[in-house]
Amino acid sequence: TGGNWYYNKGYAAKVADTVGAGDSFLATLLCKLIADNQPQLALDMACAVGCLVASAAGANPQISLKAIETLLSS
């Protein structure tokens, strides 16, 4: 973005089901970029959501904002 690169080291997950994790990552990334235009935060949040989705069974698990914030602060 604007010639800058952004990085996220990822989050450790005990994988239950990977279905939906990539879609959730991309949806979060795009939504946050459009809403906030903060690329690093968008990437971090997208990685956290993808991790949480992969950690739960099913393609569309319920994820709380608190769970996302917990990963972001780790």
All heavy atoms as TSV, in Angstrom:
chain	resi	resn	atom	element	x	y	z
A	1	THR	N	N	0.852	-1.178	0.000
A	1	THR	CA	C	0.000	0.000	0.000
A	1	THR	C	C	0.885	1.224	0.000
A	1	THR	O	O	1.690	1.401	0.918
A	1	THR	CB	C	-0.915	0.005	1.238
A	1	THR	OG1	O	-1.693	-1.179	1.243
A	1	THR	CG2	C	-1.820	1.203	1.233
A	2	GLY	N	N	0.765	2.051	-1.008
A	2	GLY	CA	C	1.573	3.259	-1.060
A	2	GLY	C	C	3.058	2.983	-1.045
A	2	GLY	O	O	3.835	3.784	-0.533
A	3	GLY	N	N	3.470	1.842	-1.550
A	3	GLY	CA	C	4.881	1.482	-1.564
A	3	GLY	C	C	5.380	0.864	-0.274
A	3	GLY	O	O	6.553	0.538	-0.156
A	4	ASN	N	N	4.510	0.706	0.717
A	4	ASN	CA	C	4.887	0.105	2.002
A	4	ASN	C	C	4.483	-1.363	2.045
A	4	ASN	O	O	3.488	-1.765	1.454
A	4	ASN	CB	C	4.208	0.841	3.160
A	4	ASN	CG	C	4.660	2.270	3.258
A	4	ASN	OD1	O	5.841	2.568	3.187
A	4	ASN	ND2	N	3.713	3.185	3.400
A	5	TRP	N	N	5.261	-2.141	2.768
A	5	TRP	CA	C	4.969	-3.549	2.992
A	5	TRP	C	C	4.524	-3.724	4.439
A	5	TRP	O	O	5.021	-3.042	5.326
A	5	TRP	CB	C	6.211	-4.403	2.746
A	5	TRP	CG	C	6.567	-4.500	1.299
A	5	TRP	CD1	C	7.288	-3.597	0.566
A	5	TRP	CD2	C	6.199	-5.537	0.410
A	5	TRP	NE1	N	7.403	-4.007	-0.726
A	5	TRP	CE2	C	6.738	-5.212	-0.860
A	5	TRP	CE3	C	5.482	-6.703	0.538
A	5	TRP	CZ2	C	6.573	-6.026	-1.968
A	5	TRP	CZ3	C	5.318	-7.513	-0.576
A	5	TRP	CH2	C	5.866	-7.168	-1.808
A	6	TYR	N	N	3.635	-4.683	4.673
A	6	TYR	CA	C	3.141	-4.969	6.017
A	6	TYR	C	C	3.317	-6.448	6.292
A	6	TYR	O	O	3.287	-7.272	5.383
A	6	TYR	CB	C	1.675	-4.544	6.138
A	6	TYR	CG	C	1.524	-3.060	5.921
A	6	TYR	CD1	C	1.291	-2.546	4.651
A	6	TYR	CD2	C	1.691	-2.177	6.966
A	6	TYR	CE1	C	1.204	-1.188	4.433
A	6	TYR	CE2	C	1.603	-0.809	6.759
A	6	TYR	CZ	C	1.360	-0.327	5.495
A	6	TYR	OH	O	1.283	1.024	5.295
A	7	TYR	N	N	3.497	-6.783	7.560
A	7	TYR	CA	C	3.816	-8.155	7.955
A	7	TYR	C	C	3.049	-8.527	9.213
A	7	TYR	O	O	2.857	-7.697	10.104
A	7	TYR	CB	C	5.326	-8.259	8.222
A	7	TYR	CG	C	5.757	-9.576	8.796
A	7	TYR	CD1	C	5.926	-10.690	7.985
A	7	TYR	CD2	C	6.000	-9.712	10.157
A	7	TYR	CE1	C	6.318	-11.904	8.512
A	7	TYR	CE2	C	6.398	-10.932	10.698
A	7	TYR	CZ	C	6.553	-12.025	9.865
A	7	TYR	OH	O	6.937	-13.222	10.387
A	8	ASN	N	N	2.625	-9.781	9.277
A	8	ASN	CA	C	2.058	-10.353	10.496
A	8	ASN	C	C	2.695	-11.713	10.675
A	8	ASN	O	O	2.720	-12.516	9.739
A	8	ASN	CB	C	0.539	-10.475	10.385
A	8	ASN	CG	C	-0.067	-11.064	11.639
A	8	ASN	OD1	O	0.037	-12.255	11.861
A	8	ASN	ND2	N	-0.684	-10.228	12.443
A	9	LYS	N	N	3.198	-11.978	11.866
A	9	LYS	CA	C	3.897	-13.243	12.132
A	9	LYS	C	C	2.960	-14.435	12.212
A	9	LYS	O	O	3.380	-15.575	12.224
A	9	LYS	CB	C	4.709	-13.133	13.423
A	9	LYS	CG	C	3.877	-12.916	14.666
A	9	LYS	CD	C	4.748	-12.811	15.904
A	9	LYS	CE	C	4.019	-12.409	17.129
A	9	LYS	NZ	N	2.837	-13.073	17.520
A	10	GLY	N	N	1.655	-14.172	12.281
A	10	GLY	CA	C	0.672	-15.248	12.399
A	10	GLY	C	C	0.364	-15.550	13.849
A	10	GLY	O	O	1.007	-15.026	14.759
A	11	TYR	N	N	-0.623	-16.381	14.048
A	11	TYR	CA	C	-1.059	-16.757	15.391
A	11	TYR	C	C	-1.121	-18.276	15.466
A	11	TYR	O	O	-1.542	-18.932	14.507
A	11	TYR	CB	C	-2.437	-16.167	15.691
A	11	TYR	CG	C	-2.448	-14.654	15.584
A	11	TYR	CD1	C	-2.926	-14.010	14.452
A	11	TYR	CD2	C	-1.949	-13.870	16.616
A	11	TYR	CE1	C	-2.926	-12.627	14.353
A	11	TYR	CE2	C	-1.945	-12.483	16.524
A	11	TYR	CZ	C	-2.438	-11.873	15.388
A	11	TYR	OH	O	-2.421	-10.505	15.300
A	12	ALA	N	N	-0.715	-18.824	16.589
A	12	ALA	CA	C	-0.755	-20.278	16.771
A	12	ALA	C	C	-2.207	-20.721	16.904
A	12	ALA	O	O	-3.006	-20.065	17.569
A	12	ALA	CB	C	0.031	-20.674	18.010
A	13	ALA	N	N	-2.516	-21.836	16.267
A	13	ALA	CA	C	-3.887	-22.347	16.323
A	13	ALA	C	C	-3.880	-23.860	16.384
A	13	ALA	O	O	-3.048	-24.500	15.751
A	13	ALA	CB	C	-4.665	-21.901	15.096
A	14	LYS	N	N	-4.808	-24.392	17.136
A	14	LYS	CA	C	-5.080	-25.818	17.079
A	14	LYS	C	C	-6.187	-25.957	16.036
A	14	LYS	O	O	-7.348	-25.617	16.298
A	14	LYS	CB	C	-5.530	-26.364	18.432
A	14	LYS	CG	C	-5.774	-27.840	18.419
A	14	LYS	CD	C	-6.129	-28.374	19.789
A	14	LYS	CE	C	-6.379	-29.871	19.674
A	14	LYS	NZ	N	-6.899	-30.414	20.920
A	15	VAL	N	N	-5.831	-26.409	14.864
A	15	VAL	CA	C	-6.745	-26.406	13.722
A	15	VAL	C	C	-7.816	-27.477	13.884
A	15	VAL	O	O	-7.520	-28.645	14.102
A	15	VAL	CB	C	-5.977	-26.605	12.405
A	15	VAL	CG1	C	-6.935	-26.702	11.230
A	15	VAL	CG2	C	-4.987	-25.472	12.196
A	16	ALA	N	N	-9.074	-27.027	13.758
A	16	ALA	CA	C	-10.212	-27.940	13.798
A	16	ALA	C	C	-10.786	-28.142	12.397
A	16	ALA	O	O	-11.206	-29.238	12.044
A	16	ALA	CB	C	-11.296	-27.399	14.731
A	17	ASP	N	N	-10.798	-27.071	11.593
A	17	ASP	CA	C	-11.415	-27.122	10.273
A	17	ASP	C	C	-10.946	-25.893	9.501
A	17	ASP	O	O	-11.187	-24.772	9.929
A	17	ASP	CB	C	-12.933	-27.110	10.437
A	17	ASP	CG	C	-13.700	-27.337	9.147
A	17	ASP	OD1	O	-13.079	-27.324	8.058
A	17	ASP	OD2	O	-14.921	-27.516	9.217
A	18	THR	N	N	-10.297	-26.081	8.376
A	18	THR	CA	C	-9.776	-24.935	7.626
A	18	THR	C	C	-10.797	-24.321	6.669
A	18	THR	O	O	-10.556	-23.242	6.129
A	18	THR	CB	C	-8.525	-25.327	6.818
A	18	THR	OG1	O	-8.869	-26.347	5.881
A	18	THR	CG2	C	-7.408	-25.787	7.729
A	19	VAL	N	N	-11.938	-24.977	6.476
A	19	VAL	CA	C	-12.955	-24.460	5.559
A	19	VAL	C	C	-13.449	-23.106	6.067
A	19	VAL	O	O	-13.855	-22.974	7.213
A	19	VAL	CB	C	-14.130	-25.446	5.407
A	19	VAL	CG1	C	-15.245	-24.843	4.566
A	19	VAL	CG2	C	-13.655	-26.746	4.795
A	20	GLY	N	N	-13.363	-22.111	5.225
A	20	GLY	CA	C	-13.837	-20.780	5.575
A	20	GLY	C	C	-12.774	-19.849	6.113
A	20	GLY	O	O	-12.983	-18.639	6.172
A	21	ALA	N	N	-11.624	-20.370	6.490
A	21	ALA	CA	C	-10.585	-19.522	7.086
A	21	ALA	C	C	-10.036	-18.510	6.080
A	21	ALA	O	O	-9.860	-17.340	6.412
A	21	ALA	CB	C	-9.452	-20.383	7.656
A	22	GLY	N	N	-9.782	-18.936	4.876
A	22	GLY	CA	C	-9.260	-18.025	3.853
A	22	GLY	C	C	-10.274	-16.976	3.451
A	22	GLY	O	O	-9.949	-15.794	3.304
A	23	ASP	N	N	-11.524	-17.385	3.301
A	23	ASP	CA	C	-12.584	-16.432	2.968
A	23	ASP	C	C	-12.762	-15.413	4.093
A	23	ASP	O	O	-12.946	-14.218	3.843
A	23	ASP	CB	C	-13.905	-17.154	2.724
A	23	ASP	CG	C	-13.884	-18.017	1.472
A	23	ASP	OD1	O	-13.098	-17.709	0.555
A	23	ASP	OD2	O	-14.652	-18.985	1.417
A	24	SER	N	N	-12.704	-15.880	5.333
A	24	SER	CA	C	-12.847	-14.988	6.486
A	24	SER	C	C	-11.676	-14.018	6.570
A	24	SER	O	O	-11.863	-12.837	6.891
A	24	SER	CB	C	-12.943	-15.805	7.775
A	24	SER	OG	O	-14.094	-16.609	7.749
A	25	PHE	N	N	-10.471	-14.515	6.289
A	25	PHE	CA	C	-9.290	-13.649	6.256
A	25	PHE	C	C	-9.485	-12.526	5.247
A	25	PHE	O	O	-9.331	-11.345	5.559
A	25	PHE	CB	C	-8.039	-14.463	5.906
A	25	PHE	CG	C	-6.856	-13.608	5.566
A	25	PHE	CD1	C	-6.017	-13.141	6.549
A	25	PHE	CD2	C	-6.601	-13.249	4.240
A	25	PHE	CE1	C	-4.933	-12.321	6.238
A	25	PHE	CE2	C	-5.530	-12.431	3.924
A	25	PHE	CZ	C	-4.691	-11.970	4.926
A	26	LEU	N	N	-9.836	-12.887	4.010
A	26	LEU	CA	C	-9.950	-11.892	2.943
A	26	LEU	C	C	-11.093	-10.912	3.212
A	26	LEU	O	O	-10.940	-9.703	2.999
A	26	LEU	CB	C	-10.138	-12.577	1.590
A	26	LEU	CG	C	-10.164	-11.647	0.385
A	26	LEU	CD1	C	-8.894	-10.792	0.306
A	26	LEU	CD2	C	-10.343	-12.455	-0.887
A	27	ALA	N	N	-12.221	-11.407	3.691
A	27	ALA	CA	C	-13.355	-10.533	3.987
A	27	ALA	C	C	-12.985	-9.521	5.070
A	27	ALA	O	O	-13.305	-8.330	4.959
A	27	ALA	CB	C	-14.554	-11.354	4.425
A	28	THR	N	N	-12.294	-9.970	6.097
A	28	THR	CA	C	-11.878	-9.067	7.172
A	28	THR	C	C	-10.868	-8.054	6.662
A	28	THR	O	O	-10.962	-6.860	6.965
A	28	THR	CB	C	-11.285	-9.856	8.354
A	28	THR	OG1	O	-12.257	-10.809	8.808
A	28	THR	CG2	C	-10.894	-8.947	9.491
A	29	LEU	N	N	-9.894	-8.507	5.885
A	29	LEU	CA	C	-8.876	-7.616	5.348
A	29	LEU	C	C	-9.516	-6.494	4.523
A	29	LEU	O	O	-9.245	-5.313	4.739
A	29	LEU	CB	C	-7.878	-8.400	4.496
A	29	LEU	CG	C	-6.750	-7.578	3.874
A	29	LEU	CD1	C	-5.820	-7.041	4.948
A	29	LEU	CD2	C	-5.983	-8.421	2.867
A	30	LEU	N	N	-10.373	-6.868	3.601
A	30	LEU	CA	C	-11.011	-5.869	2.736
A	30	LEU	C	C	-11.915	-4.929	3.520
A	30	LEU	O	O	-11.898	-3.711	3.305
A	30	LEU	CB	C	-11.788	-6.563	1.624
A	30	LEU	CG	C	-10.940	-7.330	0.610
A	30	LEU	CD1	C	-11.834	-8.084	-0.370
A	30	LEU	CD2	C	-9.986	-6.406	-0.117
A	31	CYS	N	N	-12.693	-5.484	4.426
A	31	CYS	CA	C	-13.607	-4.670	5.226
A	31	CYS	C	C	-12.845	-3.628	6.045
A	31	CYS	O	O	-13.208	-2.447	6.076
A	31	CYS	CB	C	-14.426	-5.580	6.142
A	31	CYS	SG	S	-15.631	-4.698	7.141
A	32	LYS	N	N	-11.771	-4.060	6.699
A	32	LYS	CA	C	-10.987	-3.134	7.529
A	32	LYS	C	C	-10.237	-2.118	6.675
A	32	LYS	O	O	-10.111	-0.961	7.069
A	32	LYS	CB	C	-10.002	-3.901	8.425
A	32	LYS	CG	C	-10.643	-4.703	9.529
A	32	LYS	CD	C	-11.462	-3.853	10.470
A	32	LYS	CE	C	-10.607	-2.976	11.340
A	32	LYS	NZ	N	-11.381	-2.092	12.231
A	33	LEU	N	N	-9.730	-2.520	5.530
A	33	LEU	CA	C	-9.053	-1.556	4.663
A	33	LEU	C	C	-10.010	-0.476	4.171
A	33	LEU	O	O	-9.675	0.712	4.155
A	33	LEU	CB	C	-8.413	-2.261	3.463
A	33	LEU	CG	C	-7.130	-3.019	3.738
A	33	LEU	CD1	C	-6.702	-3.792	2.494
A	33	LEU	CD2	C	-6.023	-2.094	4.205
A	34	ILE	N	N	-11.213	-0.880	3.800
A	34	ILE	CA	C	-12.200	0.082	3.316
A	34	ILE	C	C	-12.681	0.984	4.450
A	34	ILE	O	O	-12.802	2.195	4.287
A	34	ILE	CB	C	-13.384	-0.655	2.650
A	34	ILE	CG1	C	-12.909	-1.297	1.338
A	34	ILE	CG2	C	-14.556	0.294	2.407
A	34	ILE	CD1	C	-13.883	-2.296	0.756
A	35	ALA	N	N	-12.935	0.395	5.620
A	35	ALA	CA	C	-13.499	1.153	6.740
A	35	ALA	C	C	-12.488	2.073	7.416
A	35	ALA	O	O	-12.815	3.205	7.770
A	35	ALA	CB	C	-14.091	0.196	7.769
A	36	ASP	N	N	-11.265	1.600	7.609
A	36	ASP	CA	C	-10.294	2.324	8.434
A	36	ASP	C	C	-9.069	2.810	7.679
A	36	ASP	O	O	-8.360	3.673	8.173
A	36	ASP	CB	C	-9.801	1.442	9.590
A	36	ASP	CG	C	-10.918	0.989	10.504
A	36	ASP	OD1	O	-11.941	1.683	10.580
A	36	ASP	OD2	O	-10.760	-0.067	11.138
A	37	ASN	N	N	-8.771	2.182	6.554
A	37	ASN	CA	C	-7.555	2.492	5.806
A	37	ASN	C	C	-6.310	2.472	6.690
A	37	ASN	O	O	-5.454	3.348	6.618
A	37	ASN	CB	C	-7.682	3.824	5.067
A	37	ASN	CG	C	-6.599	3.999	4.016
A	37	ASN	OD1	O	-6.078	3.015	3.494
A	37	ASN	ND2	N	-6.247	5.223	3.708
A	38	GLN	N	N	-6.222	1.458	7.544
A	38	GLN	CA	C	-5.041	1.225	8.376
A	38	GLN	C	C	-4.509	-0.166	8.017
A	38	GLN	O	O	-4.915	-1.154	8.619
A	38	GLN	CB	C	-5.396	1.285	9.864
A	38	GLN	CG	C	-5.899	2.638	10.315
A	38	GLN	CD	C	-6.249	2.621	11.788
A	38	GLN	OE1	O	-5.493	2.093	12.599
A	38	GLN	NE2	N	-7.384	3.192	12.123
A	39	PRO	N	N	-3.621	-0.256	7.041
A	39	PRO	CA	C	-3.194	-1.557	6.519
A	39	PRO	C	C	-2.655	-2.525	7.569
A	39	PRO	O	O	-2.967	-3.719	7.514
A	39	PRO	CB	C	-2.123	-1.204	5.495
A	39	PRO	CG	C	-2.464	0.179	5.076
A	39	PRO	CD	C	-3.019	0.846	6.297
A	40	GLN	N	N	-1.850	-2.058	8.506
A	40	GLN	CA	C	-1.296	-2.991	9.498
A	40	GLN	C	C	-2.393	-3.557	10.384
A	40	GLN	O	O	-2.431	-4.755	10.643
A	40	GLN	CB	C	-0.217	-2.322	10.347
A	40	GLN	CG	C	0.510	-3.299	11.269
A	40	GLN	CD	C	1.257	-4.386	10.494
A	40	GLN	OE1	O	2.129	-4.086	9.705
A	40	GLN	NE2	N	0.912	-5.645	10.709
A	41	LEU	N	N	-3.287	-2.721	10.850
A	41	LEU	CA	C	-4.403	-3.198	11.670
A	41	LEU	C	C	-5.293	-4.142	10.875
A	41	LEU	O	O	-5.725	-5.174	11.387
A	41	LEU	CB	C	-5.222	-2.024	12.202
A	41	LEU	CG	C	-6.459	-2.396	13.012
A	41	LEU	CD1	C	-6.087	-3.209	14.247
A	41	LEU	CD2	C	-7.227	-1.141	13.411
A	42	ALA	N	N	-5.548	-3.817	9.617
A	42	ALA	CA	C	-6.370	-4.680	8.772
A	42	ALA	C	C	-5.735	-6.053	8.613
A	42	ALA	O	O	-6.412	-7.080	8.736
A	42	ALA	CB	C	-6.581	-4.031	7.407
A	43	LEU	N	N	-4.441	-6.097	8.376
A	43	LEU	CA	C	-3.734	-7.371	8.224
A	43	LEU	C	C	-3.741	-8.159	9.527
A	43	LEU	O	O	-4.014	-9.364	9.534
A	43	LEU	CB	C	-2.294	-7.136	7.760
A	43	LEU	CG	C	-1.429	-8.385	7.625
A	43	LEU	CD1	C	-2.016	-9.354	6.605
A	43	LEU	CD2	C	-0.013	-7.994	7.257
A	44	ASP	N	N	-3.458	-7.489	10.629
A	44	ASP	CA	C	-3.439	-8.171	11.928
A	44	ASP	C	C	-4.808	-8.756	12.266
A	44	ASP	O	O	-4.918	-9.901	12.712
A	44	ASP	CB	C	-2.989	-7.213	13.027
A	44	ASP	CG	C	-1.541	-6.777	12.885
A	44	ASP	OD1	O	-0.781	-7.444	12.159
A	44	ASP	OD2	O	-1.178	-5.751	13.496
A	45	MET	N	N	-5.857	-7.971	12.052
A	45	MET	CA	C	-7.196	-8.446	12.364
A	45	MET	C	C	-7.591	-9.586	11.431
A	45	MET	O	O	-8.187	-10.568	11.866
A	45	MET	CB	C	-8.205	-7.315	12.283
A	45	MET	CG	C	-9.592	-7.735	12.728
A	45	MET	SD	S	-10.692	-6.350	12.960
A	45	MET	CE	C	-10.411	-6.050	14.691
A	46	ALA	N	N	-7.246	-9.495	10.156
A	46	ALA	CA	C	-7.570	-10.556	9.207
A	46	ALA	C	C	-6.882	-11.866	9.590
A	46	ALA	O	O	-7.492	-12.934	9.526
A	46	ALA	CB	C	-7.174	-10.138	7.798
A	47	CYS	N	N	-5.630	-11.780	10.012
A	47	CYS	CA	C	-4.913	-12.987	10.448
A	47	CYS	C	C	-5.559	-13.585	11.692
A	47	CYS	O	O	-5.683	-14.807	11.815
A	47	CYS	CB	C	-3.445	-12.661	10.714
A	47	CYS	SG	S	-2.490	-12.360	9.214
A	48	ALA	N	N	-5.977	-12.729	12.617
A	48	ALA	CA	C	-6.622	-13.207	13.842
A	48	ALA	C	C	-7.943	-13.906	13.516
A	48	ALA	O	O	-8.228	-14.993	14.039
A	48	ALA	CB	C	-6.845	-12.047	14.810
A	49	VAL	N	N	-8.742	-13.312	12.654
A	49	VAL	CA	C	-10.032	-13.915	12.292
A	49	VAL	C	C	-9.811	-15.237	11.559
A	49	VAL	O	O	-10.475	-16.236	11.856
A	49	VAL	CB	C	-10.886	-12.940	11.456
A	49	VAL	CG1	C	-12.105	-13.641	10.868
A	49	VAL	CG2	C	-11.321	-11.758	12.311
A	50	GLY	N	N	-8.879	-15.291	10.633
A	50	GLY	CA	C	-8.582	-16.544	9.938
A	50	GLY	C	C	-8.153	-17.632	10.900
A	50	GLY	O	O	-8.569	-18.785	10.774
A	51	CYS	N	N	-7.341	-17.269	11.872
A	51	CYS	CA	C	-6.892	-18.221	12.892
A	51	CYS	C	C	-8.066	-18.748	13.707
A	51	CYS	O	O	-8.188	-19.949	13.939
A	51	CYS	CB	C	-5.873	-17.534	13.799
A	51	CYS	SG	S	-5.359	-18.528	15.211
A	52	LEU	N	N	-8.935	-17.850	14.141
A	52	LEU	CA	C	-10.078	-18.258	14.955
A	52	LEU	C	C	-11.044	-19.140	14.175
A	52	LEU	O	O	-11.596	-20.101	14.720
A	52	LEU	CB	C	-10.793	-17.027	15.507
A	52	LEU	CG	C	-10.002	-16.256	16.565
A	52	LEU	CD1	C	-10.654	-14.914	16.837
A	52	LEU	CD2	C	-9.862	-17.066	17.843
A	53	VAL	N	N	-11.247	-18.834	12.911
A	53	VAL	CA	C	-12.130	-19.666	12.083
A	53	VAL	C	C	-11.533	-21.059	11.908
A	53	VAL	O	O	-12.231	-22.066	12.021
A	53	VAL	CB	C	-12.414	-18.997	10.719
A	53	VAL	CG1	C	-13.145	-19.951	9.782
A	53	VAL	CG2	C	-13.237	-17.725	10.918
A	54	ALA	N	N	-10.232	-21.135	11.669
A	54	ALA	CA	C	-9.579	-22.442	11.517
A	54	ALA	C	C	-9.578	-23.237	12.823
A	54	ALA	O	O	-9.508	-24.465	12.804
A	54	ALA	CB	C	-8.144	-22.266	11.024
A	55	SER	N	N	-9.693	-22.557	13.947
A	55	SER	CA	C	-9.683	-23.214	15.252
A	55	SER	C	C	-11.040	-23.782	15.641
A	55	SER	O	O	-11.144	-24.485	16.652
A	55	SER	CB	C	-9.252	-22.215	16.335
A	55	SER	OG	O	-7.938	-21.763	16.091
A	56	ALA	N	N	-12.069	-23.459	14.880
A	56	ALA	CA	C	-13.420	-23.916	15.205
A	56	ALA	C	C	-13.944	-24.822	14.093
A	56	ALA	O	O	-13.527	-24.720	12.943
A	56	ALA	CB	C	-14.345	-22.707	15.361
A	57	ALA	N	N	-14.869	-25.679	14.444
A	57	ALA	CA	C	-15.476	-26.564	13.453
A	57	ALA	C	C	-16.498	-25.794	12.630
A	57	ALA	O	O	-17.196	-24.920	13.145
A	57	ALA	CB	C	-16.149	-27.740	14.149
A	58	GLY	N	N	-16.549	-26.087	11.349
A	58	GLY	CA	C	-17.516	-25.453	10.462
A	58	GLY	C	C	-16.947	-24.239	9.764
A	58	GLY	O	O	-15.972	-23.641	10.221
A	59	ALA	N	N	-17.566	-23.874	8.657
A	59	ALA	CA	C	-17.050	-22.783	7.829
A	59	ALA	C	C	-17.446	-21.403	8.335
A	59	ALA	O	O	-16.883	-20.411	7.904
A	59	ALA	CB	C	-17.550	-22.953	6.401
A	60	ASN	N	N	-18.412	-21.321	9.241
A	60	ASN	CA	C	-18.917	-20.023	9.677
A	60	ASN	C	C	-19.165	-19.996	11.182
A	60	ASN	O	O	-20.291	-19.763	11.632
A	60	ASN	CB	C	-20.215	-19.709	8.906
A	60	ASN	CG	C	-20.630	-18.283	9.054
A	60	ASN	OD1	O	-19.822	-17.423	9.346
A	60	ASN	ND2	N	-21.915	-18.032	8.876
A	61	PRO	N	N	-18.121	-20.212	11.981
A	61	PRO	CA	C	-18.321	-20.213	13.435
A	61	PRO	C	C	-18.555	-18.800	13.967
A	61	PRO	O	O	-18.140	-17.813	13.349
A	61	PRO	CB	C	-17.002	-20.771	13.963
A	61	PRO	CG	C	-15.999	-20.361	12.945
A	61	PRO	CD	C	-16.732	-20.441	11.622
A	62	GLN	N	N	-19.199	-18.710	15.094
A	62	GLN	CA	C	-19.360	-17.410	15.739
A	62	GLN	C	C	-18.043	-17.034	16.403
A	62	GLN	O	O	-17.444	-17.840	17.115
A	62	GLN	CB	C	-20.466	-17.461	16.781
A	62	GLN	CG	C	-21.838	-17.534	16.180
A	62	GLN	CD	C	-22.924	-17.356	17.225
A	62	GLN	OE1	O	-22.672	-17.284	18.415
A	62	GLN	NE2	N	-24.156	-17.307	16.763
A	63	ILE	N	N	-17.609	-15.810	16.157
A	63	ILE	CA	C	-16.352	-15.314	16.717
A	63	ILE	C	C	-16.653	-13.999	17.421
A	63	ILE	O	O	-17.262	-13.105	16.831
A	63	ILE	CB	C	-15.303	-15.097	15.613
A	63	ILE	CG1	C	-14.977	-16.417	14.943
A	63	ILE	CG2	C	-14.048	-14.453	16.172
A	63	ILE	CD1	C	-14.114	-16.269	13.719
A	64	SER	N	N	-16.216	-13.887	18.646
A	64	SER	CA	C	-16.474	-12.658	19.387
A	64	SER	C	C	-15.361	-11.635	19.147
A	64	SER	O	O	-14.219	-11.991	18.850
A	64	SER	CB	C	-16.585	-12.948	20.885
A	64	SER	OG	O	-15.320	-13.313	21.401
A	65	LEU	N	N	-15.727	-10.385	19.282
A	65	LEU	CA	C	-14.727	-9.314	19.192
A	65	LEU	C	C	-13.683	-9.488	20.279
A	65	LEU	O	O	-12.502	-9.231	20.061
A	65	LEU	CB	C	-15.408	-7.947	19.291
A	65	LEU	CG	C	-14.503	-6.744	19.115
A	65	LEU	CD1	C	-13.742	-6.792	17.805
A	65	LEU	CD2	C	-15.321	-5.467	19.206
A	66	LYS	N	N	-14.091	-9.971	21.449
A	66	LYS	CA	C	-13.157	-10.210	22.559
A	66	LYS	C	C	-12.098	-11.245	22.163
A	66	LYS	O	O	-10.920	-11.070	22.453
A	66	LYS	CB	C	-13.903	-10.665	23.806
A	66	LYS	CG	C	-13.015	-10.881	25.005
A	66	LYS	CD	C	-13.836	-11.177	26.240
A	66	LYS	CE	C	-12.984	-11.566	27.405
A	66	LYS	NZ	N	-12.229	-10.530	28.018
A	67	ALA	N	N	-12.498	-12.294	21.457
A	67	ALA	CA	C	-11.534	-13.314	21.021
A	67	ALA	C	C	-10.537	-12.724	20.029
A	67	ALA	O	O	-9.340	-13.020	20.090
A	67	ALA	CB	C	-12.272	-14.500	20.396
A	68	ILE	N	N	-11.031	-11.879	19.140
A	68	ILE	CA	C	-10.141	-11.223	18.180
A	68	ILE	C	C	-9.166	-10.296	18.912
A	68	ILE	O	O	-7.960	-10.332	18.665
A	68	ILE	CB	C	-10.952	-10.426	17.136
A	68	ILE	CG1	C	-11.810	-11.376	16.297
A	68	ILE	CG2	C	-10.018	-9.611	16.231
A	68	ILE	CD1	C	-12.855	-10.671	15.460
A	69	GLU	N	N	-9.681	-9.504	19.825
A	69	GLU	CA	C	-8.835	-8.579	20.586
A	69	GLU	C	C	-7.793	-9.313	21.420
A	69	GLU	O	O	-6.664	-8.846	21.565
A	69	GLU	CB	C	-9.693	-7.678	21.469
A	69	GLU	CG	C	-10.516	-6.693	20.663
A	69	GLU	CD	C	-11.556	-5.946	21.487
A	69	GLU	OE1	O	-11.863	-6.372	22.627
A	69	GLU	OE2	O	-12.076	-4.942	20.968
A	70	THR	N	N	-8.157	-10.487	21.937
A	70	THR	CA	C	-7.205	-11.280	22.711
A	70	THR	C	C	-6.030	-11.710	21.845
A	70	THR	O	O	-4.870	-11.620	22.261
A	70	THR	CB	C	-7.913	-12.514	23.331
A	70	THR	OG1	O	-8.925	-12.051	24.219
A	70	THR	CG2	C	-6.924	-13.393	24.093
A	71	LEU	N	N	-6.312	-12.179	20.634
A	71	LEU	CA	C	-5.217	-12.562	19.728
A	71	LEU	C	C	-4.390	-11.340	19.327
A	71	LEU	O	O	-3.159	-11.423	19.258
A	71	LEU	CB	C	-5.765	-13.222	18.471
A	71	LEU	CG	C	-6.035	-14.703	18.536
A	71	LEU	CD1	C	-6.502	-15.225	17.188
A	71	LEU	CD2	C	-4.826	-15.484	19.000
A	72	LEU	N	N	-5.037	-10.229	19.064
A	72	LEU	CA	C	-4.306	-9.037	18.655
A	72	LEU	C	C	-3.363	-8.557	19.741
A	72	LEU	O	O	-2.310	-7.979	19.436
A	72	LEU	CB	C	-5.277	-7.908	18.280
A	72	LEU	CG	C	-6.072	-8.123	16.997
A	72	LEU	CD1	C	-7.084	-6.998	16.825
A	72	LEU	CD2	C	-5.167	-8.210	15.791
A	73	SER	N	N	-3.707	-8.795	20.981
A	73	SER	CA	C	-2.864	-8.321	22.083
A	73	SER	C	C	-1.792	-9.326	22.479
A	73	SER	O	O	-0.958	-9.039	23.332
A	73	SER	CB	C	-3.724	-7.957	23.300
A	73	SER	OG	O	-4.341	-9.115	23.821
A	74	SER	N	N	-1.805	-10.508	21.847
A	74	SER	CA	C	-0.813	-11.538	22.211
A	74	SER	C	C	0.496	-11.352	21.485
A	74	SER	O	O	0.652	-10.624	20.575
A	74	SER	CB	C	-1.358	-12.933	21.934
A	74	SER	OG	O	-1.588	-13.144	20.560
